Amino acid sequence: MSAVLRLLLSLALGVAAGSGVLRLLHGEDLDVSTRVGPVEPGDRVRDAVAGVADDRVHVSADGRAMLDEEGEAAVAAALAERDLPVHVVVWRHSMDAGYDHYIEAAEQIVAELDEPSLVVLWQGPEDSHAEATEGWTAVYRTDETGSVSPEPDYLGDARKRLLEWIEQLPDEPLRRLDD
């Protein structure tokens, strides 16, 4: 190892150690995992939570091309007819929406709801995710082959696929984990 490389490595280690000592002297906790909590929901998630409050369906402006107003009304009517604890959010996938992964967005949405719920996040014909309230699990009816459909099929039209998925849900699609 060259002398310059050793000097740079020593300098970097010294800075890191010095930073840690200063943080300890100032009473800062070095264990990052104890300081990192759940990310507060951003505007996009709060808008979705407010949007599902009325009819259990929220379609953002960027999701309107995937599910028009007529399709939204049909999905809302299907949920209301069966009185399912299911909420549907339709929006385009975003890397700059205030969460690290779309699953985190679904978790944030379901955590903000006042009742045990199953939230379906539809982000396009190749991207959907279903998330149940913490402490609950989703229960899915199986077809004749025994396979389970835990979320809407990716391929196809949002209205059609969401309606098919809602239709296949059992009357009680949530169960407490401790049951």
N, C-alpha and C positions, 0 to 999 in steps of 0.2 A: 504494500500500500504506500502510495507516495506521501511525502511529508505534507503537501498541500491538502490532500484528501483527509489525512489524519487530523490536521488542524481544523478543517471545516466540520468534520464529524464531532470532534471535541467541543467546538464552539456550539454546535446545535444541541448536544447533550447538556452542556452547561446552561444554555438558555432555558431549556425545558426544565431542568432541575431547579434553577433559580425561580422560574415562574411558579413551580409547585410549592417551593418554600414560602414565597411571598403570599400565595393564596392561603396556605396553612396559617401563617402569621396573622392574616386578616380574618381568620375564622371561616374561610370559604370551604365548602365540602368538595373534596376532590372526586368523589364518586358521582359521575355525571348521571348515572341511572336513577339516583335518588332525587335529582332535580328536574328530570324530564317527566312531565305529566302528559295527560291527554291534550292534544291540540284543541284550542277553542274553535268551535265551528265558525267558519267565515260566512260572508254574505251569501254565497251560493248555496251553502247548506241551510242557512237560516231561511232563505227564500223558498227552498224546497219544503222545509218543515211547515212554513206558513201556507204553502200551496197545497199540501196534502190535507190540511185541516178541514177544508170545505167538503171535498168529494173524494178524498184519498188518492187523487192523481195530481201530479205537478209536471207540467211540460215547460221547460225554460225556453227562452227565445231561440237559443241555438238548437233546441231539440224539436222545434215546431215542424221542421221539414220531415222529421221521422214520424211524428204523430200529430196529425192536424186536429182541429177543434172537434170535428165529428168523431174521430177516432178516440180522442180523450173522453168525450161524453159516453161512447160505447164501453170503454174500459171502466169508467166510473159507475155506469149502470150495472155492469156485470158484478162489480164488487159490492154494490149496494143491494142488488137482488139476493145475493147469497150472504150478505152481512158478514163478510170475511174481515179479519183483522190484518188486511194486506194493504200496503200503500205502494204506489208506483211512481217513480221519478224517471222522467225521460230528459236526458241532456246529452250533449256531445262530450266525449272524453276531453279532459284538460289536464295539462301538466302544471298549470299556473293558477290553480283554484284554491290554494290554501290548505291542501292536504297532500301527503306523500303518495298515496295510492287510492284508487277508487274504493277499495274495501274500507279504508279509513273513512271515506265520505259516507258510505252506507252505514258504518258503525255510528258515526256522528248523528246521522239522520234518525236512526232507530232509537238512539239514546235520548234524543230530544222529544220523542213522542210520549204522551201521557199514559199509554196503555201498551200491554204486550203486543208486539206487532211483527210482521214480516214485511220488510222493505225490499222492493225490487228496483234495482238501479239499471235502467236500460240506456246504454251509451252508444248504441249503433247496432247494425245487423250482425256484428261479430263480437259483441261485448255486452253481457248482462251479468248481474250478480244479485243474489238474494241473501239477505241478512236478517236474522231473528234477534229480538231483544235479548240482552244478556240474561242468562238464567233460563232461557227458553230454547227449544229446538223446533225446527220445522218438521212437519210430518207430511210425507208425500204418498199419494196413492200410487201403487205400482201397476204397470200394464201387464198383459198376459205373459210377457217374457220375464217379468220380475224386475226390470230396470226401473230406476227412479228418475224422475225429472225434477231436480232440485231448483231449476231456474228455467226461464223461457228459452226455447231453442234459439240459437243465434241467427240462423239463416232465415231471411225473409223479412216481411213487413211487420213493423212493431205492433200495429193494431191486431193483425191476425194472430201473431205468435203470443202476444199477451193474453188475448181472449182464450186461445187454446189452453194456455197454461193455467189461467184462472179456472177454467172449466174442469181441469183434471185435479184440482186441489180437493182434499177431503173437506167436509163441513167444519172440522176443527183442525186447521193446519198448524197449530202451535201446541206444544206440550211442555210443561215444566220439566226441567232437567232432573229434578229430584223425584219425579213421579215414577 
